[in-house]
Amino acid sequence: MAVSKRKMFALLGAGAALTFPLEAMMVRAQDVAPVAATTPQMNIFQSVVLGVVQGLTEFLPISSTAHLKVVPVALGWGDPGVAFTAVIQLGSIAAVLWYFWGDLRQITTGALKAIAHKNYESNDFRMALGIVLGTLPILFFGLLIKKFIPDFDNSPLRSMAAIAIASIFMALLLGIAERIGNKKRNFEQLTLRDGILMGLAQALALIPGVSRSGSTLTAGLFMDLERATAARFSFLLGIPAITLAGLVELKDVLETGLGDAGLLPLVAGVISAAVFSYLAIAWLLRFLQTQSTWVFIWYRLAFGIAILGALFVKLIPNV
């Protein structure tokens, strides 16, 4: 089923629209934001709590990166940083591999058989190719960030104000998708185009506050996918991206040393993230079979407005 021009323009224009408020915020943040604080000593309790936050928010369309920045800052722990965030994501990837192991095995074996028999119309082959192609955009833009913004950990794009703006914007975009999407296409009707467009949407999640699952779920609704189908494909599409991000940051951490984080707190955070990620995946898929995404839309609006309010009255720093 082809995507209508109206929905295509809305989907592809979302990323461009988001850059205007964020560019303005980057200029403002460079003027007023203090140097981002990092956690001086990440203990086991803090790591477990952040693992719970990671697990509950990685696969819900509310942005795990935003919550992993906002929650510890609000609690006075400081910003745990990009490296810690990416490493505990390994717990989330373990959970999604565990939950979707049967699907992954079917897609992989089916794709290999299709290649051997040159059956390129196979649904498993198209699904595997869609996941591969859908992963390329976030890898490409992720490498650009790594190369040209080496201090991304302290970038204005990770400021509290930028996160708030991204959360509000994506809430509004998800609301539009919820309203105009037909939500009729199921998992068997996924196409290669779906994988590519969802991959482009997934790349927006490099901006903290956007939410990888939120951007892909929004794209899926714009493309008339059922809510549960959009979420399921979003999870499968996210496996390579989350895995590579976690492994790259883990490599960097091992090369530079664990610093103040410590090995035991990192392990505790990964285990905590794995358990709560699994629970979140199972719950969300059941929830979206019968319910809409409005609860997440209203939550994201409230989340973003609350951050802006806290910044305005100087309850939290714009780090």
N, C-alpha and C positions, 0 to 999 in steps of 0.2 A: 504494500500500500504506500503510495507516494505521500510525502509530507507536503501539505499545502504551502503556497508561497507566503501566506500570512504568518503561519507558524514557523517557517524556515527563517523569515526575516527576524521574528521575535527571538528565536533561539540564537542565531548567529550575531544578532545585534546586542545581545545581553553582555557579552564580554566587553564590547566597545563602550557601552553605556556605563559599565562599572568603572572604567578607567577615569572618567571625569571627576567624580567626587574623591576618588582615591588619590589622583594626582594632586588635587587641591590640598588634601589632607597631608600628603607627603611634604609639600612645601611648608605647611603650617607646623607639622611635627618637627621638621628640621629646626624651626625657630624656637619652639617652646618645650619640646620633649626632653627630659633628662636622659642621660645614658641609661640604657636598659640594665636593670639589676638581674643578677643571676643568683640562684640559690647557693648560699655559702656552704651549706652542708645538708645534702639530701639524705635524710634518715629513712629507715625502713617504713615507718608509719606514713610519712609523706609520700613515699614511692607507692605504697599500697593504695592510698587515697587517689593519687594521680592515675594509677592503673585502673581503678574503678571508673574514674572520669573518662579515661581513654576508651575503656571497654564499652561504656554506656553511650558514648557520643560518636565513636568512629563510624558506625553503620547507621545511626539515626541521622536524618538530614538537618543537623543542627551545628555541625562543625566541631570536631574533636580538637583541632588546633586552637580554635578560639577559646574553648573551655580550658584546655591545658595551659593557656596563657592567663586567662582571666581568674580562674579559681585560685591558683597559688598566689597570684598578686593580691587578690582580695583578702586572702588569709594571712598576708604578710610574709609569705615564704619567698617571694621573689619569682622571677621568670626562670623556669627550669631550663629553657633554651631549646633550640632546634634539635640538637643531637640527642638529648634525653628523650624528647618527644618521639623522634624517629625510632629510637631503639626500643622503647616500650611498645611501639606499633608491631613489633615482631610477635607479641602476644596476640594481637588482633589478627595477624595473618595466620597464625597457628589455628585460631578459632575458625576462621573462614575456610581454611583448608580442611579442617576436621568436619565442618558442617556440610561442605559441598564436595567431599571426596568422591562420592558416587558420580556426581555430575561431571567433575573434572576427568575422572577415569573414562567415562563414556565419551566425552568430547575428544579426549586425546587419542584413545584407541580407534574411535570412529574416523577421526581426521587422518590418522596414519593409514587405515585401511582404504580410505577414499583416495589418498595420494597413490598408494600402491596400485589401485585399480583405475586410476585417473578419472575417478567419479567426483568431479569438482562441483557438482550440484548437490552433493551430500549435505544434509543439514548440519552434521557434526563438523564437516570441513569449513562450511561458511561461518559457523559459530566460532571455531578456533581462529580463523582468519580475521573475523571481526574483532576478537579480543586482542590479537596481535596488532592490527592496524589502529585499534582504539587506544592502545597503550603508547603509541609513538608520539602523539602531541605532548603529553605530560612529560615524557622523557626528554623531548627536544627542548621544551621551555624550561624544564628543570635544570638541564645542563647549561642553558644560557644564564640562568640565575646563578648557578654555581660558579660560572666563569666570570661574569660581569658584576655580580654583587657578592663578593666573597664574605662580606660582613652582614649577610642577610639576617643573621640572628638579631642584630641591633638595627635593622632597617626600619624606617618609618612605616613601611607596609605591615610591620608586625606590631605597631602601636595599638593601644587600646581603642583610640578613636577610629582608626582604620578598620579594626575588627568590628566595631559597632556599626559603621556605615555599611560594610560588606554584609553583615547579618541582616540589617533592615532591607537592603536592596534585594538580597536573595529571597527573603521572605515574601516581598511583593511579587517577585518573578515567579516563585512557586505558586502563589495565589492565582496569578494569571493563568499559569499552566493548568492548575486544578480546575479553573473555570471553563477554559476553552478546549481542553483535551477530551477526545471522545472515549478514551480508555476502553477500547474494544479489542485490540490486538493482543494475542497471547504469546507464550514463549516459543511455540512452534512457528510463529509467523515473523520472527526476527530476521532481519536482512543485514547484508554487509553494510549498507548505508547507516543502519541503526548503530552499528559498532563504531563507525567513523565519527558520526555526529555526537554520540555519547562520549567518545574519546576527546573530542574538542571541548565538550562541556566539562569533562573531568580535569582538563588542564587549568581551568579557572580556579580549581581548588588549591593551586600554588599560592593564591592570595589568602592569607589567614582570615577566617571568618566566612569564607564562601561555602565550605563543606563539600568534600568530594562526593559523598552519597547524595547530598542535597542538589548539587549541580547536575549530576547524572539522572537523578529521579525527576528533576524538573524537565530535563531534555526528553526523557522517556515519555512524560505526560504530554509534552508538546507534540511528540511523534505518535500520539494516540495509543500508547501501550497501556495495558492494564496496570494498576498501581503495583500489585505484587510482582508482575512480570518485569516492570521497570526496576524495581528494587532488587530482584533476583539477578538480573543481568548486570546491574550496577555492582553487586557484590563480586560476581565472577570477573568483571572487567577490572575491578580494583585490585585483584590478587597480584598481578605482576608489578603494578605501580607501588603498592604498599610494601611489597617484599623488597624491591630494589632500593626504595628509599631507606628502609630499615637497615639493609645490609651495607649500603654505602656509608651511612652514618655510623654503624657499628664498626666498620673498618677504620673510619677516622678516629673514633673514640679509642680503639685498641692501639692505634698508631701513636696517638698523642697522650695516652694514659687516661685513667678513669677520673682523675682530678678529685674534686670534692664529692662526686656522686657516690663512688664506692661500688664494688661488685655486688654485694648482697642487696642493697637497695634496688639496683637495676634488675636483678633477678626477681625480686619480690614484685616490682612494678610490672614486669613482663607476665608473670603468672597471674597476677590480679587482672591485667588487661585481657588475657586469654579467656579467663572464666566469664567475665562480664561481657566480653564481645560475643561469645557464643550465646549467652542468654539474650542479648540485644538482637542478634540476627533472628533467632527463633521467634522472639516476640514480634518483631517488626513484620516479618512475612505473614504471620497469622493476623496481625492487626490490619494490614493493608488489603487483606482479602475481603474485608467487610466494612472498613472505615476509610475516610478520606484523610488527606494530609493537613487539614486545617489546624489540628492541635499543634503541629510543628510550625506552621506559619505564624500563629499567634504567639507561640513561645519565642520564636526568633525575633519577632517585632519587639516583644517585651524585653528580651535579652539585650538587644541593641539599644533600645531607649534607656534601659536601666544603666548601661555602661556610660552612655552620654550624660545621663543625669548625675551619676557618681563622679564623672570627670568635671562637670560644671560646678559642683559644690566641693570639689577637691577632696573627695573621700578616698580616691585612688589616684595614683600617678599615671600620666599618659606615657608609659614605658612600652 
